């Protein structure tokens, strides 16, 4: 686990905090999420961006009548990155001092927004994450710090995944990687490095953003005293679904190409493909899963790079 951050810099807590969430067929989780949001203390707002849901989510959102909630109904599915960028722009245009990226398959305490803002001020950090636990196993870690490991390609690790929440400790600490499940950013971050990279559509855009933040000398802090309940993979079918497998492998290779350059990225793709084939040879993966992973790797090699991810926030 990373070392503790610097001591208090005396930065003022953000006065206006806006949360941004992207919905896509989120009807099953929306009510619990909205109940958690509307119970928040302090000066908060919520921007909901719907990516053409077909399960009644859009109708539920259109019927909302809350003066702190803004609903944007996209006319096409722009992916997590595109939908989030739309929400960030709206939040900043409305005067937010800080923006929280927040999954809607989550539940949380009424002080979440204020606690995240206070932690960011306490450490003079550019971004802060809570410890995220499984909704059905709140004593088990989903995320409590993370890192990118450049070995046989690249992997993004959640430290202590599925282990006891006690391993998260009690002291705030810095980290290299944080998932966009829940993360508060000072608005200056978007001015300095732009928005999420929409080439990813979904998955790895958060790893890319954290990598860009760290490259710019920014600090990301995890605060174990703040907890979030996450209904992990409820909306995407889980880590074994064809959708997840294809997009995860595609975007892992795309990230390597962007972060390490074309030559090293392609070499990394070769290492990933070799590892996939080795798992199949050792009977650790079936034929269909292996083929889906290889197709994802190939898609990542061929994917056009159309965005630097540094588009203007306003």
VOPAGU-2260 file (C-alpha; in pm, 1 decimal, decimal comma):
REM VOPAGU-2260
SITE   aa  ch    i         X         Y         Z
SITE  UNK   A    0       0,0       0,0       0,0
SITE  UNK   A    1     120,9     350,1     -81,6
SITE  UNK   A    2     268,4     578,9     177,5
SITE  UNK   A    3      61,3     836,0     364,2
SITE  UNK   A    4       8,8    1172,6     193,4
SITE  UNK   A    5     147,4    1502,0     307,8
SITE  UNK   A    6      -3,0    1682,6     600,5
SITE  UNK   A    7    -288,9    1929,2     578,9
SITE  UNK   A    8    -226,9    2213,1     335,9
SITE  UNK   A    9    -515,3    2417,3     470,3
SITE  UNK   A   10    -708,3    2412,4     142,4
SITE  UNK   A   11   -1073,2    2517,4     172,5
SITE  UNK   A   12   -1334,1    2247,2     116,8
SITE  UNK   A   13   -1535,9    2285,9    -205,5
SITE  UNK   A   14   -1860,0    2475,4    -150,3
SITE  UNK   A   15   -2049,4    2335,9    -448,8
SITE  UNK   A   16   -2016,6    1964,5    -517,6
SITE  UNK   A   17   -2176,1    1809,0    -825,0
SITE  UNK   A   18   -2203,0    1435,1    -881,7
SITE  UNK   A   19   -2214,6    1292,0   -1233,5
SITE  UNK   A   20   -2360,2     950,9   -1313,7
SITE  UNK   A   21   -2421,2     774,4   -1645,2
SITE  UNK   A   22   -2722,5     546,9   -1671,5
SITE  UNK   A   23   -2770,1     263,8   -1917,3
SITE  UNK   A   24   -3055,9      24,6   -1840,7
SITE  UNK   A   25   -3021,4     113,1   -1474,8
SITE  UNK   A   26   -3385,1      70,7   -1369,8
SITE  UNK   A   27   -3309,7    -205,0   -1118,7
SITE  UNK   A   28   -3064,0       6,9    -918,5
SITE  UNK   A   29   -3189,1     360,4    -976,4
SITE  UNK   A   30   -3426,3     399,5    -680,8
SITE  UNK   A   31   -3167,7     297,8    -420,0
SITE  UNK   A   32   -2910,4     525,6    -580,1
SITE  UNK   A   33   -3141,4     827,2    -592,7
SITE  UNK   A   34   -3243,3     770,7    -230,9
SITE  UNK   A   35   -2876,2     787,9    -129,9
SITE  UNK   A   36   -2817,9    1101,1    -337,7
SITE  UNK   A   37   -3119,9    1297,7    -222,3
SITE  UNK   A   38   -3028,7    1231,1     141,4
SITE  UNK   A   39   -2693,3    1411,7     102,1
SITE  UNK   A   40   -2604,2    1703,5     322,8
SITE  UNK   A   41   -2449,2    2031,7     207,0
SITE  UNK   A   42   -2459,8    2215,3    -126,6
SITE  UNK   A   43   -2483,0    1933,5    -378,9
SITE  UNK   A   44   -2626,2    1866,8    -721,4
SITE  UNK   A   45   -2653,7    1564,6    -949,5
SITE  UNK   A   46   -2620,3    1541,0   -1326,4
SITE  UNK   A   47   -2763,8    1221,6   -1475,4
SITE  UNK   A   48   -2670,9    1138,8   -1834,2
SITE  UNK   A   49   -2869,9     855,2   -1989,1
SITE  UNK   A   50   -2719,7     663,7   -2281,7
SITE  UNK   A   51   -3043,4     556,9   -2451,4
SITE  UNK   A   52   -3169,2     309,6   -2193,6
SITE  UNK   A   53   -3449,8      80,8   -2308,2
SITE  UNK   A   54   -3565,1     -63,3   -1974,1
SITE  UNK   A   55   -3771,7     226,1   -1839,8
SITE  UNK   A   56   -3478,2     422,3   -1696,8
SITE  UNK   A   57   -3536,8     718,7   -1929,2
SITE  UNK   A   58   -3903,6     741,0   -1835,8
SITE  UNK   A   59   -3818,1     724,9   -1466,1
SITE  UNK   A   60   -3559,9    1001,3   -1507,1
SITE  UNK   A   61   -3788,9    1218,3   -1719,7
SITE  UNK   A   62   -4047,8    1206,0   -1442,3
SITE  UNK   A   63   -3804,1    1332,5   -1176,9
SITE  UNK   A   64   -3889,6    1668,8   -1029,6
SITE  UNK   A   65   -3599,6    1771,4    -809,3
SITE  UNK   A   66   -3438,5    2114,3    -820,0
SITE  UNK   A   67   -3090,1    1971,6    -756,2
SITE  UNK   A   68   -3103,1    1700,7   -1023,5
SITE  UNK   A   69   -3036,7    1768,6   -1393,1
SITE  UNK   A   70   -3122,6    1495,7   -1643,5
SITE  UNK   A   71   -2964,4    1478,2   -1989,5
SITE  UNK   A   72   -3113,1    1222,2   -2229,5
SITE  UNK   A   73   -2859,6    1137,8   -2499,4
SITE  UNK   A   74   -2989,2    1055,5   -2845,5
SITE  UNK   A   75   -2728,7     777,8   -2876,8
SITE  UNK   A   76   -2512,9     562,9   -2651,9
SITE  UNK   A   77   -2186,9     755,1   -2615,0
SITE  UNK   A   78   -2034,5     505,2   -2372,1
SITE  UNK   A   79   -1923,8     567,9   -2017,0
SITE  UNK   A   80   -1649,9     808,8   -2120,1
SITE  UNK   A   81   -1866,8    1014,5   -2355,3
SITE  UNK   A   82   -2163,1    1024,7   -2118,3
SITE  UNK   A   83   -1941,0    1121,7   -1826,4
SITE  UNK   A   84   -1779,6    1401,9   -2023,9
SITE  UNK   A   85   -2123,5    1541,1   -2106,0
SITE  UNK   A   86   -2206,1    1539,4   -1735,0
SITE  UNK   A   87   -1875,8    1697,7   -1631,8
SITE  UNK   A   88   -1925,2    1984,0   -1877,3
SITE  UNK   A   89   -2275,6    2045,9   -1742,2
SITE  UNK   A   90   -2154,5    2036,9   -1380,8
SITE  UNK   A   91   -1870,2    2281,1   -1443,3
SITE  UNK   A   92   -2094,0    2514,4   -1644,1
SITE  UNK   A   93   -2329,2    2525,8   -1344,6
SITE  UNK   A   94   -2043,7    2641,6   -1121,1
SITE  UNK   A   95   -1933,6    2324,4    -939,8
SITE  UNK   A   96   -1613,7    2358,5    -736,9
SITE  UNK   A   97   -1565,4    1981,8    -740,3
SITE  UNK   A   98   -1710,1    1693,4    -941,8
SITE  UNK   A   99   -1775,4    1338,1    -822,9
SITE  UNK   A  100   -1786,0    1058,4   -1080,0
SITE  UNK   A  101   -2026,5     807,7    -932,6
SITE  UNK   A  102   -2169,7     474,6   -1044,7
SITE  UNK   A  103   -2543,7     437,8    -997,3
SITE  UNK   A  104   -2515,2      74,0    -881,0
SITE  UNK   A  105   -2405,2     210,2    -542,2
SITE  UNK   A  106   -2547,2     307,5    -204,1
SITE  UNK   A  107   -2386,7     537,4      53,2
SITE  UNK   A  108   -2423,4     743,8     367,3
SITE  UNK   A  109   -2579,5    1095,8     365,9
SITE  UNK   A  110   -2238,3    1254,4     431,2
SITE  UNK   A  111   -2053,5    1093,1     137,0
SITE  UNK   A  112   -2028,3    1406,7     -78,2
SITE  UNK   A  113   -1929,9    1633,5     212,0
SITE  UNK   A  114   -1681,2    1378,0     347,6
SITE  UNK   A  115   -1508,4    1343,2      10,5
SITE  UNK   A  116   -1483,1    1720,4     -22,2
SITE  UNK   A  117   -1342,3    1754,1     329,5
SITE  UNK   A  118   -1081,5    1482,2     266,1
SITE  UNK   A  119    -971,3    1653,4     -54,3
SITE  UNK   A  120    -927,3    1980,8     133,5
SITE  UNK   A  121    -756,5    1815,8     427,7
SITE  UNK   A  122    -478,5    1677,0     209,2
SITE  UNK   A  123    -469,5    1939,2     -65,0
SITE  UNK   A  124    -532,7    1646,0    -300,8
SITE  UNK   A  125    -646,2    1667,2    -661,5
SITE  UNK   A  126    -879,6    1369,2    -623,6
SITE  UNK   A  127   -1010,9    1143,4    -346,1
SITE  UNK   A  128   -1177,2     802,4    -341,8
SITE  UNK   A  129   -1354,9     618,5     -62,0
SITE  UNK   A  130   -1291,6     254,3      15,0
SITE  UNK   A  131   -1543,4      58,1    -192,7
SITE  UNK   A  132   -1693,1    -262,4     -53,2
SITE  UNK   A  133   -1927,0    -522,3    -199,5
SITE  UNK   A  134   -2292,1    -438,3    -143,3
SITE  UNK   A  135   -2377,8    -793,3     -38,0
SITE  UNK   A  136   -2053,0    -836,5     159,8
SITE  UNK   A  137   -1977,0    -500,7     322,0
SITE  UNK   A  138   -1688,2    -654,0     514,0
SITE  UNK   A  139   -1509,2    -737,3     186,4
SITE  UNK   A  140   -1301,7    -496,2     -22,7
SITE  UNK   A  141   -1382,1    -419,5    -384,8
SITE  UNK   A  142   -1135,3    -129,7    -397,9
SITE  UNK   A  143    -893,5       5,5    -136,6
SITE  UNK   A  144    -609,8     150,4    -340,1
SITE  UNK   A  145    -472,5      33,0    -671,9
SITE  UNK   A  146    -186,7      33,9    -918,6
SITE  UNK   A  147     -95,0     -32,1   -1278,1
SITE  UNK   A  148     146,9    -322,0   -1320,0
SITE  UNK   A  149     346,1    -336,3   -1644,1
SITE  UNK   A  150     410,3    -708,6   -1661,3
SITE  UNK   A  151     312,1    -923,3   -1962,1
SITE  UNK   A  152     135,9    -617,0   -2095,5
SITE  UNK   A  153     -38,7    -410,3   -1828,5
SITE  UNK   A  154    -289,7    -487,9   -1556,6
SITE  UNK   A  155    -482,5    -267,0   -1316,9
SITE  UNK   A  156    -485,7    -408,9    -965,6
SITE  UNK   A  157    -724,2    -341,8    -679,2
SITE  UNK   A  158    -520,7    -392,0    -362,7
SITE  UNK   A  159    -667,4    -643,2    -113,2
SITE  UNK   A  160    -951,6    -728,3    -351,6
SITE  UNK   A  161   -1214,3    -953,4    -187,3
SITE  UNK   A  162   -1023,0    -950,3     141,9
SITE  UNK   A  163   -1127,8    -813,9     480,8
SITE  UNK   A  164   -1204,7    -442,0     488,7
SITE  UNK   A  165    -980,1    -418,3     795,6
SITE  UNK   A  166    -682,4    -440,4     557,1
SITE  UNK   A  167    -771,0     -94,9     423,5
SITE  UNK   A  168    -645,7      48,3     753,2
SITE  UNK   A  169    -764,6     373,1     906,4
SITE  UNK   A  170    -519,9     634,3     773,6
SITE  UNK   A  171    -567,4     812,8     440,8
SITE  UNK   A  172    -306,2     721,1     179,1
SITE  UNK   A  173    -200,4     806,3    -173,6
SITE  UNK   A  174    -259,1     572,9    -466,5
SITE  UNK   A  175    -171,3     549,6    -835,0
SITE  UNK   A  176    -500,5     414,0    -963,9
SITE  UNK   A  177    -863,3     465,2    -869,9
SITE  UNK   A  178   -1171,6     334,7   -1055,0
SITE  UNK   A  179   -1434,2     585,2   -1163,2
SITE  UNK   A  180   -1691,1     404,0    -947,9
SITE  UNK   A  181   -1659,4     692,0    -701,4
SITE  UNK   A  182   -1398,5     964,4    -719,0
SITE  UNK   A  183   -1410,6    1337,8    -642,3
SITE  UNK   A  184   -1199,0    1580,3    -847,5
SITE  UNK   A  185   -1115,3    1943,6    -790,9
SITE  UNK   A  186   -1239,2    2136,4   -1094,7
SITE  UNK   A  187    -883,1    2248,5   -1169,3
SITE  UNK   A  188    -799,5    1890,5   -1274,2
SITE  UNK   A  189   -1023,9    1921,0   -1579,7
SITE  UNK   A  190    -870,7    2255,3   -1669,9
SITE  UNK   A  191    -520,9    2105,3   -1655,3
SITE  UNK   A  192    -559,6    1767,6   -1827,6
SITE  UNK   A  193    -903,0    1774,3   -1989,6
SITE  UNK   A  194   -1174,7    1510,8   -1983,6
SITE  UNK   A  195   -1196,0    1134,0   -2015,6
SITE  UNK   A  196   -1065,1     980,5   -2337,2
SITE  UNK   A  197   -1368,1     876,4   -2542,7
SITE  UNK   A  198   -1170,6     628,8   -2752,8
SITE  UNK   A  199   -1224,9     378,4   -2470,0
SITE  UNK   A  200   -1608,0     389,7   -2468,6
SITE  UNK   A  201   -1612,6     179,1   -2147,8
SITE  UNK   A  202   -1336,4      26,6   -1929,0
SITE  UNK   A  203    -977,7     152,8   -1887,5
SITE  UNK   A  204   -1078,3     518,2   -1930,1
SITE  UNK   A  205   -1031,7     560,1   -1554,3
SITE  UNK   A  206    -686,6     397,0   -1562,5
SITE  UNK   A  207    -592,7     628,8   -1848,0
SITE  UNK   A  208    -716,1     933,6   -1655,7
SITE  UNK   A  209    -529,1     839,9   -1337,4
SITE  UNK   A  210    -215,3     777,4   -1541,6
SITE  UNK   A  211    -247,2    1123,9   -1697,5
SITE  UNK   A  212    -302,7    1279,7   -1354,5
SITE  UNK   A  213       3,7    1110,5   -1210,3
SITE  UNK   A  214     210,5    1209,7   -1514,4
SITE  UNK   A  215     107,8    1571,5   -1444,4
SITE  UNK   A  216     222,7    1542,6   -1081,9
SITE  UNK   A  217    -126,4    1525,7    -932,2
SITE  UNK   A  218    -214,0    1341,3    -611,4
SITE  UNK   A  219    -492,4    1086,9    -562,5
SITE  UNK   A  220    -588,2     995,8    -204,5
SITE  UNK   A  221    -794,1     707,0     -65,1
SITE  UNK   A  222    -982,4     772,9     260,1
SITE  UNK   A  223   -1072,0     446,6     440,0
SITE  UNK   A  224   -1305,7     625,9     681,9
SITE  UNK   A  225   -1537,9     687,5     385,4
SITE  UNK   A  226   -1718,1     378,1     255,0
SITE  UNK   A  227   -1927,8     305,9     -52,8
SITE  UNK   A  228   -2144,6      -2,0    -116,1
SITE  UNK   A  229   -2104,4    -126,9    -473,1
SITE  UNK   A  230   -2331,6    -373,0    -653,4
SITE  UNK   A  231   -2031,6    -482,1    -858,0
SITE  UNK   A  232   -2090,1    -565,4   -1226,5
SITE  UNK   A  233   -2469,9    -545,1   -1185,7
SITE  UNK   A  234   -2507,7    -335,2   -1500,2
SITE  UNK   A  235   -2247,3    -495,9   -1730,8
SITE  UNK   A  236   -2308,8    -867,0   -1680,9
SITE  UNK   A  237   -1998,3    -938,9   -1473,4
SITE  UNK   A  238   -1632,1    -996,5   -1552,4
SITE  UNK   A  239   -1709,9   -1320,7   -1736,1
SITE  UNK   A  240   -1960,7   -1168,9   -1978,8
SITE  UNK   A  241   -1872,6   -1142,5   -2349,9
SITE  UNK   A  242   -1922,9    -764,2   -2330,1
SITE  UNK   A  243   -1675,4    -723,5   -2045,9
SITE  UNK   A  244   -1415,8    -960,1   -2191,9
SITE  UNK   A  245   -1408,2    -793,4   -2533,8
SITE  UNK   A  246   -1399,9    -434,6   -2411,0
SITE  UNK   A  247   -1155,7    -499,8   -2127,6
SITE  UNK   A  248    -898,0    -665,2   -2355,9
SITE  UNK   A  249    -950,9    -415,5   -2639,4
SITE  UNK   A  250    -900,5    -118,5   -2412,5
SITE  UNK   A  251    -609,8    -270,1   -2223,8
SITE  UNK   A  252    -420,8    -283,7   -2553,4
SITE  UNK   A  253    -542,0      63,0   -2652,2
SITE  UNK   A  254    -413,5     199,4   -2321,1
SITE  UNK   A  255     -72,1      41,5   -2378,6
SITE  UNK   A  256     -52,5     198,5   -2722,9
SITE  UNK   A  257    -138,6     541,5   -2582,9
SITE  UNK   A  258      72,1     525,8   -2268,0
SITE  UNK   A  259     376,9     337,7   -2396,0
SITE  UNK   A  260     381,3     425,5   -2766,0
SITE  UNK   A  261     289,9     224,7   -3072,6
SITE  UNK   A  262     585,3     -16,2   -3078,5
SITE  UNK   A  263     579,9    -101,7   -2708,2
SITE  UNK   A  264     201,1    -114,1   -2720,0
SITE  UNK   A  265     198,9    -372,6   -2998,4
SITE  UNK   A  266     469,9    -570,6   -2817,5
SITE  UNK   A  267     255,8    -559,5   -2506,1
SITE  UNK   A  268     -42,5    -685,2   -2706,7
SITE  UNK   A  269     169,3    -979,9   -2815,4
SITE  UNK   A  270     254,1   -1055,2   -2452,2
SITE  UNK   A  271    -113,5   -1038,8   -2356,8
SITE  UNK   A  272    -208,7   -1272,2   -2643,4
SITE  UNK   A  273      64,0   -1518,7   -2544,1
SITE  UNK   A  274     -60,9   -1522,3   -2187,2
SITE  UNK   A  275    -418,7   -1583,4   -2306,2
SITE  UNK   A  276    -304,1   -1877,8   -2518,4
SITE  UNK   A  277     -97,2   -2015,1   -2230,6
SITE  UNK   A  278    -401,1   -2014,5   -2002,4
SITE  UNK   A  279    -593,8   -2207,4   -2266,1
SITE  UNK   A  280    -309,5   -2459,0   -2307,7
SITE  UNK   A  281    -304,1   -2513,0   -1930,8
SITE  UNK   A  282    -683,7   -2558,6   -1935,4
SITE  UNK   A  283    -742,0   -2251,7   -1721,4
SITE  UNK   A  284    -974,6   -2100,7   -1980,7
SITE  UNK   A  285   -1222,6   -2251,3   -2225,4
SITE  UNK   A  286   -1214,5   -2212,8   -2602,7
SITE  UNK   A  287   -1492,1   -1951,7   -2627,3
SITE  UNK   A  288   -1343,7   -1727,1   -2358,1
SITE  UNK   A  289    -998,6   -1756,9   -2513,0
SITE  UNK   A  290   -1131,4   -1662,2   -2855,6
SITE  UNK   A  291   -1320,8   -1362,9   -2716,4
SITE  UNK   A  292   -1010,2   -1237,9   -2538,2
SITE  UNK   A  293    -795,4   -1276,4   -2849,0
SITE  UNK   A  294   -1052,6   -1091,9   -3059,5
SITE  UNK   A  295   -1050,0    -812,4   -2803,0
SITE  UNK   A  296    -669,7    -789,0   -2819,6
SITE  UNK   A  297    -680,6    -775,5   -3199,2
SITE  UNK   A  298    -948,9    -504,3   -3184,1
SITE  UNK   A  299    -724,7    -303,6   -2952,6
SITE  UNK   A  300    -434,0    -325,5   -3196,3
SITE  UNK   A  301    -653,4    -208,4   -3484,6
SITE  UNK   A  302    -857,0      55,1   -3298,8
SITE  UNK   A  303    -803,6     405,3   -3437,8
SITE  UNK   A  304    -667,2     661,4   -3196,1
SITE  UNK   A  305    -892,9     959,4   -3254,6
SITE  UNK   A  306    -869,7    1140,8   -2920,9
SITE  UNK   A  307    -589,1    1251,6   -2692,8
SITE  UNK   A  308    -838,6    1268,2   -2407,9
SITE  UNK   A  309    -742,6    1630,8   -2358,5
SITE  UNK   A  310   -1056,3    1794,2   -2489,5
SITE  UNK   A  311   -1157,5    2115,6   -2319,7
SITE  UNK   A  312   -1382,4    2087,9   -2016,2
SITE  UNK   A  313   -1594,1    2383,8   -2116,4
